[in-house]
Amino acid sequence: MPPQPAIHSEPMIPKLVLDTNAVLDWLVFDDPSCRAVSGAIVSGRVNWVVNEAVRSELAHVLGRGVVERWAPDLYRLWRVWESHSISAKPCASPSPLHRPRCTDTDDQKFVDLALDTGAQWLITRDRALLKLARRATPLGLAIVTPERFNPKAAPDA
């Protein structure tokens, strides 16, 4: 009988979701507090998951001219988005009855994306999202500021 090929299991790369302000902090303002997050994404240690809803919100914010005075390089921003983000593919997620609900309905899309894709982190500074942290932890999701992001400390579901 010929030898069987070795089966290599590829380690699962942890995932994270960035809310719009975290994306702006990284790609427009070059905020030093985002360096651990951006370093983990660019190096491939984590996968940054996105979907059309979060992309549309970012495009809307940029289109309103909110960051114009910082003269963002939009070509670079979208190039980084395209080369480092991964379009979401939903996986098993908590039932809607057990899903934390954000008081700001516009921000619920980030919680839903994180839970629907099995992301380990949601990076944000938004108070309404941060208030959900305690309820999200048992679901395997850490909702943290960029400063508190630690890619070596993924929560367990």
C-alpha positions in Angstrom: 0.0 0.0 0.0 1.5 3.4 -1.0 2.1 5.9 1.9 -0.7 8.3 2.5 0.0 12.0 2.1 0.3 13.9 5.4 -2.8 16.0 6.2 -1.9 19.4 7.3 -4.5 21.4 9.1 -4.1 25.1 8.5 -4.4 27.0 11.7 -7.5 29.2 11.7 -6.6 32.8 11.4 -8.6 35.0 13.8 -10.9 37.6 12.4 -11.8 41.1 13.4 -14.2 43.8 12.4 -13.4 47.6 12.3 -16.1 50.1 12.7 -16.0 53.2 10.4 -14.2 55.4 12.9 -11.5 52.7 13.5 -11.0 52.5 9.7 -10.7 56.3 9.6 -8.3 56.4 12.6 -6.0 53.9 10.7 -6.3 54.9 7.1 -7.0 58.7 7.3 -5.6 60.0 10.6 -2.7 57.5 11.0 -3.6 57.3 14.7 -0.7 55.6 16.6 -3.2 53.7 18.8 -4.2 51.7 15.7 -0.7 50.4 14.9 -1.2 47.0 16.7 -4.5 46.6 14.7 -3.0 47.6 11.4 0.1 45.6 11.9 -1.9 42.5 12.7 -4.0 43.0 9.6 -1.2 43.8 7.2 1.0 40.9 8.4 -1.9 38.5 8.0 -2.0 37.5 11.7 -5.7 38.4 11.6 -8.3 38.7 8.9 -10.2 41.9 8.6 -13.7 41.0 7.6 -16.0 43.4 5.8 -19.3 43.4 3.9 -21.2 45.7 1.7 -23.0 47.5 4.5 -19.8 48.6 6.3 -18.2 49.5 2.9 -21.2 51.6 2.0 -21.1 53.4 5.4 -17.4 54.3 4.9 -18.1 55.5 1.4 -21.0 57.6 2.7 -18.9 59.2 5.4 -16.1 60.0 3.0 -18.6 61.4 0.5 -20.0 63.8 3.1 -16.6 65.5 3.3 -16.2 64.9 7.0 -12.5 64.2 6.7 -11.7 66.6 3.8 -9.5 68.9 5.8 -7.1 66.0 6.4 -6.8 65.5 2.6 -7.0 61.7 2.7 -5.5 59.8 -0.1 -8.7 58.0 -1.1 -7.0 56.0 -3.8 -4.6 54.6 -1.1 -7.5 54.0 1.4 -9.5 52.0 -1.1 -6.4 50.1 -2.3 -5.6 49.1 1.3 -9.3 48.1 1.8 -9.3 45.9 -1.3 -5.9 44.3 -0.6 -6.3 43.7 3.2 -10.0 43.1 3.8 -11.9 39.9 3.3 -15.5 39.9 2.2 -17.7 38.2 4.8 -18.8 34.7 4.5 -21.3 34.0 7.2 -20.9 31.1 9.5 -23.0 29.7 12.4 -23.9 32.6 14.7 -26.0 33.1 17.8 -29.7 33.2 17.2 -31.1 36.7 16.9 -32.7 36.2 20.3 -29.3 35.9 22.0 -27.6 38.6 20.0 -26.6 41.8 21.8 -28.6 44.7 20.4 -26.9 48.1 20.1 -28.8 51.2 21.2 -27.6 52.9 18.0 -29.3 51.0 15.3 -26.8 52.3 12.7 -24.0 50.5 14.6 -25.8 47.1 14.8 -24.3 46.2 11.4 -20.9 45.9 13.0 -22.1 43.6 15.8 -24.0 41.5 13.2 -21.0 41.2 10.9 -18.7 40.2 13.7 -21.1 37.5 15.1 -22.2 36.3 11.6 -18.5 35.7 10.6 -17.2 34.4 13.9 -14.9 37.4 14.4 -13.0 37.4 17.7 -12.8 41.3 17.9 -14.8 44.3 17.0 -12.5 47.4 17.2 -14.3 50.6 18.0 -14.3 53.7 20.2 -18.1 54.1 19.9 -19.7 54.1 23.4 -22.9 52.3 22.3 -20.8 49.5 20.9 -18.4 49.4 23.8 -21.4 49.0 26.2 -22.1 45.6 24.6 -18.7 44.2 25.5 -19.8 42.3 28.5 -22.7 40.7 26.7 -20.6 39.9 23.6 -17.7 38.1 25.5 -19.7 34.9 26.2 -20.3 34.7 22.4 -16.6 34.8 21.7 -16.5 38.4 20.6 -14.3 41.0 22.3 -15.5 44.6 21.7 -12.5 46.8 22.4 -10.8 50.1 21.6 -7.7 50.0 19.4 -5.6 50.5 22.5 -7.0 47.4 24.1 -6.6 45.1 21.1 -4.4 42.2 21.8 -4.1 39.6 19.0 -2.7 37.1 21.4 -5.8 37.2 23.6 -8.7 36.1 21.5 -11.8 35.4 23.6 -13.2 31.9 23.8 -16.7 31.2 22.7 
